[in-house]
Amino acid sequence: MKLRDFMAMAAGATALMAVAAATPAAADENKLEELKEQGFARIAIANEPPFTAVGADGKVSGAAPDVAREIFKRLGVADVVASISEYGAMIPGLQAGRHDAITAGLFMKPERCAAVAYSQPILCDAEAFALKKGNPLGLKSYKDIADNPDAKIGAPGGGTEEKLALEAGVPRDRVIVVPDGQSGLKMLQDGRIDVYSLPVLSINDLVSKAYDPNVEVLAPVEGAPVYCDGAAFRKGDEALRDAFDVELAKLKESGEFAKIIEPYGFSAKAAMSTTREKLCAAK
C-alpha cells in the first residue's frame, strides 16, 4: 500500500471517529433546547411533603419541585409537569424517557450515582421513626427492629428506609412496602406495622397533620446516616445537568436557595456543606 493511500485511509478513519464521538455530545447539547421548545420539563416526584407535594387542585409544590421550577425557568423552560412515582420506579422511568428529571428526595448513593447524573446537593435530611406512643417495643434503630422477631417496619418501596432496614438484617417478610405516607400512618395506627420510617421532615409533617396523640416521632434514628438528594438526570444528559448546576450555584450564592427551601424546614447550609462527589463516594 502506498504511503499516500495509507494516509488517506487513516484520515478517513479519524474523521469517522470524530463524528461518532461528537454525536452523543450533540444530542446531549440539544436536550435543553428540546425542553425550551416543549415549554416544560417532566419531573418525577413522590408526593412526600415537605420534599414534594401535590395539592387537591393538582398544583405541585414542595422544596424539590420549587427549586427545580425556578432553575428550569432560569434556563428558559417555562414550567415543570410532575408525575407521582414510587422511589423504586423513578430511575427506570427516567432511563426509559418518561421523565426529564427526578426531583423527589432521591438521596445520593453510589449505586444511584452510577445509574443517573445527579446535580449538586439540594435537600439534606436524617431518618426518623413514627411509633405508637411510648415506643412499647423500644425501637431506636433499624438493628432493634431486626433483633425483635415481632417487630414489623413500613417503608416506601425502593426507598432509603427499605434498604436500611434490609441491610440491618430485618427479614424481608417484616419489611412492609407502603405506597405513601398516609397508608404508612394508617397501618401503624391499625397495628399492622410497629414503626413507619421516613426522613425526619417527612415524618414530622405526616404526624403533625394526623393530630393523633397515640403516635410519636423518634428522630434521628440511631446509627442511620444523614443523606442529601440532588436533581437526577439521565446518563447522556450531562450538559443539561451541568446547566442546571450553574443556575443552582447562582441560587445558593445569592441567598435565593435558602429562601426557597428553609420555609419547608430544610437547611441551605447543610446542602452547601457537601458535594455530589463526596456523597456519591460515601458507603
C-alpha positions in Angstrom: 0.0 0.0 0.0 1.4 3.4 -0.9 2.0 5.9 1.9 -0.4 8.4 0.3 -3.2 5.8 0.3 -2.5 4.8 3.9 -2.6 8.4 5.0 -5.9 8.9 3.2 -7.4 5.9 5.0 -6.1 7.0 8.3 -7.5 10.5 7.8 -10.9 9.0 6.9 -10.9 6.7 9.9 -10.1 9.7 12.2 -12.9 11.7 10.7 -15.4 8.9 11.3 -14.2 8.5 14.9 -14.6 12.3 15.4 -18.2 12.2 14.1 -19.1 9.2 16.3 -17.6 10.9 19.3 -19.4 14.1 18.5 -22.9 12.6 18.0 -23.7 11.9 21.7 -22.5 15.3 22.7 -24.6 17.0 20.1 -27.6 15.0 21.2 -26.8 16.0 24.8 -26.5 19.6 24.0 -29.9 19.6 22.2 -31.8 18.4 25.3 -32.2 21.8 26.8 -33.3 23.3 23.5 -35.9 20.5 23.3 -37.2 21.4 26.7 -37.4 25.1 25.9 -39.4 24.3 22.7 -41.6 21.9 24.7 -42.2 24.6 27.3 -41.9 22.3 30.3 -39.8 19.7 31.9 -41.3 16.4 33.1 -40.3 15.6 36.7 -40.8 12.6 38.8 -42.0 13.2 42.4 -43.2 11.0 45.3 -45.9 13.3 47.0 -43.9 13.2 50.3 -44.1 16.6 52.0 -42.1 18.6 52.5 -39.8 17.2 49.8 -42.7 17.1 47.3 -46.4 17.7 47.5 -49.5 17.7 45.2 -52.4 19.8 46.3 -56.1 19.0 45.9 -56.1 21.3 42.9 -53.3 19.3 41.4 -50.7 22.0 41.9 -47.2 20.7 42.5 -45.1 22.2 45.3 -42.6 21.0 48.0 -39.0 22.1 48.3 -37.6 19.9 45.5 -40.1 20.9 42.8 -39.9 24.6 43.8 -36.1 24.6 43.3 -36.4 22.7 40.0 -39.2 25.1 38.8 -37.0 28.1 39.5 -33.9 26.7 37.9 -35.7 25.5 34.8 -37.3 28.9 34.5 -33.9 30.5 34.5 -32.8 28.1 31.8 -35.7 29.2 29.6 -38.0 26.2 30.4 -41.3 27.8 31.4 -42.7 25.2 33.8 -42.5 21.7 35.3 -45.0 18.9 34.9 -44.9 16.3 37.6 -45.9 12.7 37.8 -46.1 10.7 41.1 -43.9 7.6 41.2 -42.7 5.1 43.8 -39.0 5.6 44.5 -38.1 2.2 43.1 -39.7 3.1 39.8 -38.1 6.6 39.4 -34.8 5.7 37.9 -36.2 3.1 35.4 -38.8 5.7 34.4 -36.1 8.3 33.9 -34.0 5.8 31.9 -37.0 4.9 29.7 -37.6 8.6 28.9 -40.8 9.0 30.8 -39.2 11.8 32.9 -36.7 14.5 32.1 -35.5 14.7 35.7 -36.2 13.3 39.2 -36.8 16.0 41.9 -38.1 13.9 44.8 -35.7 13.5 47.7 -34.0 10.6 45.9 -30.9 10.5 48.1 -27.5 10.1 46.5 -25.8 6.7 46.9 -23.0 5.1 44.9 -25.3 2.7 43.1 -27.7 5.5 42.1 -24.9 7.8 41.1 -23.8 5.0 38.7 -27.2 4.9 37.2 -28.1 8.7 36.9 -26.4 12.0 36.5 -27.0 13.9 39.8 -26.9 17.7 40.3 -25.0 19.1 43.2 -26.8 18.6 46.6 -30.2 20.3 47.2 -32.0 18.8 50.2 -30.4 17.0 53.2 -32.1 15.1 56.0 -31.8 12.3 58.6 -34.0 9.3 59.3 -36.9 9.1 61.7 -39.5 6.6 63.1 -43.2 7.1 63.7 -44.2 4.8 66.5 -47.0 4.1 68.9 -47.0 6.4 72.0 -44.4 5.3 74.5 -42.5 3.2 71.9 -43.7 0.0 73.5 -41.1 -2.2 71.7 -38.2 0.2 72.5 -37.2 0.6 68.8 -34.5 3.2 68.4 -32.6 1.8 65.4 -33.1 -0.5 62.4 -31.0 -3.1 64.2 -33.5 -3.0 67.1 -36.2 -4.0 64.6 -34.1 -6.8 63.2 -33.4 -8.1 66.7 -37.1 -8.2 67.7 -38.8 -11.1 65.9 -42.2 -9.5 66.5 -41.4 -6.0 65.0 -42.6 -5.0 61.6 -41.5 -1.9 59.8 -43.3 0.0 57.0 -41.2 1.9 54.4 -41.5 3.3 50.8 -40.8 0.7 48.2 -37.3 1.2 46.7 -36.6 4.0 49.1 -33.7 4.5 51.5 -35.6 3.3 54.5 -36.4 -0.1 53.0 -32.7 -0.5 52.1 -31.5 0.5 55.6 -33.9 -2.0 57.2 -32.9 -4.9 55.0 -29.2 -4.0 55.4 -29.7 -4.1 59.2 -30.9 -7.6 59.0 -34.7 -7.1 59.1 -36.2 -10.1 57.3 -37.9 -9.4 54.0 -41.3 -10.5 55.4 -41.1 -8.0 58.2 -40.3 -5.0 55.9 -43.7 -3.9 54.6 -43.7 -1.8 51.5 -46.3 1.0 51.6 -47.3 3.3 48.7 -47.4 6.6 50.6 -47.3 8.4 53.9 -51.0 8.3 54.7 -51.0 4.5 54.1 -48.0 4.0 56.4 -49.6 6.1 59.2 -52.9 4.2 58.9 -51.0 0.8 59.0 -49.2 2.0 62.2 -52.5 3.2 63.8 -54.2 -0.1 62.9 -51.3 -2.2 64.4 -50.3 -3.8 61.1 -46.8 -2.4 61.5 -44.9 -1.3 64.6 -42.9 1.5 63.1 -43.1 3.6 59.9 -39.8 5.1 58.7 -39.2 8.2 56.6 -36.8 11.2 56.7 -37.2 13.5 59.7 -39.0 16.3 57.9 -41.4 13.9 56.2 -42.4 12.1 59.4 -42.8 15.3 61.3 -45.1 16.7 58.6 -47.1 13.5 58.4 -47.6 13.1 62.2 -48.3 16.8 62.8 -51.2 16.7 60.4 -52.6 13.4 61.9 -53.4 15.0 65.3 -53.2 11.6 66.8 -51.9 11.6 70.4 -51.2 7.9 70.2 -48.4 8.4 67.6 -45.0 9.8 68.4 -41.8 10.5 66.5 -38.3 9.3 67.2 -35.6 11.3 65.5 -32.9 10.8 64.4 -32.8 7.1 64.1 -29.7 5.8 65.9 -26.9 4.7 63.6 -28.6 5.9 60.4 -26.7 8.3 58.2 -27.6 11.8 57.0 -28.4 11.9 53.3 -28.7 14.6 50.6 -30.5 14.5 47.3 -30.0 16.3 44.1 -31.9 16.5 40.8 -31.3 13.3 38.8 -30.9 13.3 35.1 -30.4 10.5 32.5 -26.8 9.5 31.8 -26.1 11.2 28.5 -27.9 14.4 29.6 -24.9 15.7 31.5 -25.0 19.0 29.5 -28.5 19.6 30.9 -27.3 18.6 34.4 -24.3 21.0 34.1 -26.5 23.9 33.0 -28.8 23.1 36.0 -25.8 23.1 38.3 -24.7 26.5 37.1 -28.1 28.0 38.0 -28.2 26.1 41.3 -24.8 27.5 42.3 -26.1 31.0 41.5 -29.2 30.4 43.6 -27.1 29.3 46.5 -24.7 32.2 46.3 -27.5 34.8 46.0 -29.4 33.5 49.0 -32.5 32.7 46.9 -31.8 29.0 47.5 -32.3 29.4 51.3 -35.4 31.4 50.8 -37.0 28.6 48.8 -36.1 25.6 50.9 -35.8 26.8 54.5 -39.6 27.6 54.9 -40.0 23.9 54.3 -37.6 23.1 57.2 -34.5 22.2 55.2 -31.1 23.7 55.8 -29.4 25.5 53.0 -26.1 25.4 54.9 -26.3 21.6 55.1 -26.7 21.3 51.3 -23.9 23.8 50.7 -21.5 22.0 53.1 -21.0 18.9 50.9 -20.7 17.9 47.3 -22.1 15.4 44.8 -18.6 13.9 44.6 -18.4 13.2 48.4 -21.9 11.9 48.6 -21.5 9.6 45.6 -18.3 8.1 47.1 -19.8 7.6 50.6 -20.5 4.0 51.6 
